[in-house]
Amino acid sequence: MKKMIALLIVLVGLSTATMAQNKPAAKEAKPAKEAAKATKAAKPAPAATPAAAPAGKLKADGTPDKRYKENKDAAKPAAGPLKKDGTPDMRYKANKDAAKPAPKKKG
């Protein structure tokens, strides 16, 4: 009797395990051109202000074109030490001061 109960438990366990391995049906992938058009259409146009516009050449979407020297020089490194991933290390005062926002005027 014990052997039959053990066999029944093993069969129930195996049957549930095999049913759990079924993967859902994969969705059809969009062609690459349609996916690229969808991302371009979903991206809002950047709001360019005349005061914030860089002096160098711009790409069609309004961002600076990094192929030109004047645009490469515009991106300045952090004032203090950097972490391994290239972001400013906020443990140092020089980086903390550079990240502080300008004080708001009352009135």
N, C-alpha and C positions, 0 to 999 in steps of 0.2 A: 504494500500500500504506500509506503514511504517513497518507493522508487517511482510510482505513478504520479504522485504529487510533485516530486522533484522534476520529473519529465514534463509535466504540465506547466510548471513555473518556467522552465527553460524555454519551452515552445512559445509561451505568451511573451516572454522577454524578447526572444528573437523576432517574433512577428511585429512587435511594436518598434523595435530598433530598425527593422528594414523599412517600415513605413515612414519613419522619421527622416530618412535620408533622401526623400524625393525633393528635387529642386523646383521652384516655381518656374513657369514658362518665361523665357527671356523676351524682353520687349524688342521690337524692331528698332534698329539704330537708324538715325537720320543720316542722309548722305552728308559729307563734309561741308559742301557748299551751303546747304540749307542750315546747318548748325552754325556756321560762321555768320551767315546773314542774320540769324536769330539773335546772336550775341551782340552784333553791331546795332541792331534795331532796339534791343533792350537797354543798351548803354546810353544814359542821358548825355547831352552835349555839355561839356564843361563851361561854366560861367567864367568868361575871361573879362577881367577888369583892366582898363588901360594902365593903371598904376602898377599892377602885379605882372604885366606882360614882360617876358624877358627880352633882352636886346637882340638875341640871336634868332636864327631861323626856326620856324615852327612846322610841325607836321600837320596833316590835314585835320586831325582832331584837336589841334590847339596846344598840344604839349611840345616842349622843346625837343628839337631833333639833336640827339646826342652824337651824331656823326660830325658835327661842326665844333671847332675848338672853343668858340665863345660860349657854347652851351655846356661843354664839359667843365670849363673853368667856373661856371656859375654855381655848381654844386660844391659847397665847401664842406670839409670834414668837420667833425665835432671838435669842440674846444679842448676837451680832455682825452683821457685814455679810452680805448675801445675794447669791447669784449671780442672773443674769438670769432663770433659771427658778424662782426663789423658794426654792431649797434653801439651807441655811447654807453659807457659804464656809469650808471647813475649813482654809484657809491662815491664819486668824486665831485667836489664842489663846482669845478669848472663846467661840468656837464649839467649839473642841477641848475646853475644860473642861466645857462643857455636855453634850457627847456622851460623856464618860467614864462608865463604869459605877461604881456604888458599890463601895468596897473590900469584899472578902469577909472575914468574921471567921474566925479560926483557932480550932479547938477542937472 
